[in-house]
Amino acid sequence: MDHVQAASAVHETLRELVSELLAACQQRKLMLVTAESCTGGMVAAELTAVAGSSAVYERGFVTYSNEAKTEILGVSEALIAKYGAVSEPVARAMAEGAIAHSRADLAVSITGIAGPGGGTKDKPVGLVHFATARRDGATLAERRVFPGDRDAIRLAAVAVALRLIVGRLS
């Protein structure tokens, strides 16, 4: 399977997951919001690629810079200074900020290092922090390190983000 066929297969899998997710959210009358950094809106793009997604997808925030995380989502500068933008506390704050700045019931956030540069010993290329938040509920976080190049890391992060949202539906 060449690169184009592999990418097509991944996108087909993502579309199936998105269709399942959107149907489940519609059935439960839940609205979604996304807060993305390293994926640059890829989760939002996958969600909105499916006709009818507006019934459950409320909005998305692409907060690539630290300033955007602070200005748009209300992530504290002190939190970023203490832990770094790619950290569990910042992922949690992004998800909670997305809920606070939307009418959605469920949020997912993603912040990571997609590469090829930017990694360190403590925070390697491929490190991605996720968080899901429910309005009036708990915020859960997850840390992953993905192999591969920038495209592979970002696609893997999108798939995990969608699966994490599905996991929060029950």
N, C-alpha and C positions, 0 to 999 in steps of 0.2 A: 504494500500500500504506500503510495507516494504521499508527500506532504499535503497536497491539495485534497486528496481523498481522505486522509486522516482528519484534516480540519473540517471537512464536510461531515464526516461521521460524528465528530465532537459536537458540531452545531446541531445536528439532527437529534442527538441525545439531549442536548440542552433544551431544544424546542419541546421535546416530549416531557421533560421535567417541568418546564414552564407551564405547559398546558395543564398538567396535573395540579400544579401549585395554584394556578389561577382559578381553576374549577373548585378546588378545595376552599380557597379564600372566599369565592363567591357564595358557596354553599353555607359558609360560616358567617357571612356578612362582615368580613374583615378587610380593612384597607391596608396596603403596604406602602412603605417608604424605604428608600435606599440612601445610604451615605457612603460614597466611594472615594477612595484616594487612588491607590495603585492601579485599579481597574478602569479608572477614567470614564465611568458611565457604562461599562460593558454589561453589568447586571441590568441596568435600566433598559439598555438596548434589547437585551434578550426578552425582558418582560414585555416591552412595548411592540416587539415584532409579531406578537400574537394578537389577532383581531379580537376586540372585546376586552382587552386588558384594562381599559380605562374604568371598567366596573370595579376593579380592585386595586389598581396601581395609582396611588394618590400623587406622588411626586418623587423626584430623585435629586440628591445633592451630590455634585462632584466637587470635592474639596481637596484638591491636589496639594495646595500649599498649606503651610502652618497657619498663615493669616486667614485663609478661607475657612479652615477648621474652626478658628476662633470667631471670626466675624459672622459666619453663616450658621454654624451649629452651636456656638457658645462654648466650645472646648476652651478651658482655661489655659492661658499662656504659661502659667506656672506648672500645670500638669505636663504640657509638652516639654518645657524646659527640664523638668525633673526626670521624666521617663523616656522622652523622645516621641516623635510622631508615630513611629512604628512600635507600639506597645499595647499591652492589654488595657491599661487605664485609659489610653486615648481611644482605642476601639470602643470601649464601653461608653465613654463620654460622647463619641460620635453617634452611636445608636440612640442614646438617651436624648441627645440634642436633636436628632432627626424626628423623634417622637414629639418633642417639645415644640418644634417649629413646623408641625404638620397636623393634619387631622387624621393621620393613620393610626392603626391599632398595633401594628407590628413593624419593626425596623430591623434592617441588617446593615452593618457597617463593615468596611474592609479597609485596612491600612497595611501596607507592606513594602517590600523591596523587590521589585520585579527585575532589576538588573538592566544591562549587564554589569554596571558599576553600582557603587553605593553601599555595598555590603561591608561588614566588619566581622571580626571573629565572633563577637557576641550577637551580632545581627547580620547573618549571612544573606546573600542574594537568595531569594526564594522564601524568605520568612514573611509570613502574612498573619496578621491578627484579625480576627472576626469577632463581632458581637451581635447578638440579637436582643432586642428590647421589646417588651410588650407594655402598652399603656396600662398603668396600674398593676404592673407585674414585675417580675424579676428580669434582670439583664444577665445574659449568659455570654461567656467569652470562650474562644477557642484559638489555639495557636497551631499553625502548620508550617512546615518547611517543604516547599515543592522543588523537585528537580527540573532541569531543563532550561531552555532559553526564555527570554522575556514573554514571548507569545504563549509558550506552554504554561508558564507560571500564572499568567493572567487568566488564561482559560480554565486552569485548574481552580483558581480562586473563585471564579464565577460559579463553577459547578458546586463547590463547597458552600458558597453563600446561599445558593438556591436550596440545597439540601438542608442547610441549617434552618432556613425559613420553614420548610416543610416539617422539620422536627419540632418547631414551636407551635404548630397548628393544634395539637391535641391538648 
